[in-house]
Amino acid sequence: MLSRLVDNLVFYLPNLGLVGLIVGLGILISNAVAHWAEALFEEEDFARARLIGKLLKCVLLSVVSAIALWQLGIARQSVLSAFLIAFGAIGVAFALAVGLGSAKAIQRGWEALFDKRKEE
């Protein structure tokens, strides 16, 4: 029993090392990208530049944590389902925001197109 436990641990150590590398690089990249985005938005005098930087960092760290869990083989189906649900919800929210926010502009465009067709 002890021999099997040691074997499993020895075969699992490379995965742990790879996960450590993934998380370390992910943290470095997310910090750099968040800082870059914050500086870019501050340069453009955007009111909520720090918020955008922190949101971007949060999104990147959630992707890094999902990749780390996937590499470890922990709850792969749950990680996949969570990302599918999250991206689906973001897509629906974007479609609703664009649809509701630009309804009048789209209506004016269609009316102008139909008026132009009627004149011809």
RASUL-V234776 format. One record per run of one state. SS is the DSSP state (@ for helix, = for strand, . for the rest). FROM is the first residue (numbers start at 0). LEN is the number of residues. If there is no record, write none. Layout:
ss=<SS | SS>
from=<FROM | FROM>
len=<LEN | LEN>
This chain:
ss=<. | @ | . | @ | . | @ | . | @ | .>
from=<0 | 1 | 43 | 48 | 72 | 75 | 101 | 102 | 119>
len=<1 | 42 | 5 | 24 | 3 | 26 | 1 | 17 | 1>
